[in-house]
């Protein structure tokens, strides 16, 4: 999954031009990592000077020299600086970015396909911080860190359930076991069985469905457990497969939804 950061820059640079002074634009891009000496010849005067549009064009030329990671970092900081100076621009920024598949949370830009923030309210509150962290890390290319945060988001919920339901010491159980016991403790499978029964499903249909659902959740937990052991590394030195990390963030949301 690759995102075209240029689409975000088009939005952000338009907001800069529309809502900030010439001097503030130079200050914002300077704080965001662009060498301001590259813009030293750009000045706004009563006559014969440069326009804000020309300034943005000059910034465009210089950021083309950035690496992909440098450009992502630059655009994200510019966004943070814009919102810190005028939080009233957030609705407009949200509107523009959402049409392009992005969203803003805590002044950070996150791809909707990784984590749809509108769905967070449906997930256990204990998971929110780590899910956001996983999404931001994935966006920034920290795949090992993203995987660690995805697993931590599930841990936060299982620990809460272990404490509420008196399930014992969560630290003595594997990731997979904690997920299995937590899902059983909240009674989600039995609730689904009851709701299907109310819809006139017969046991011959509900029992195999619930058995396979329970098995699939257990398998998801195993996959995350194995990936955490083999690919998650605080030093970022282990080799990581990007699609599996993306899937793990989605798996985490599925597990958490079943525990919420």
Order of alpha helices (4+ residues) and beta strands (2+ residues): alpha-alpha-alpha-alpha-alpha-beta-beta-alpha-alpha-alpha-alpha-alpha-alpha
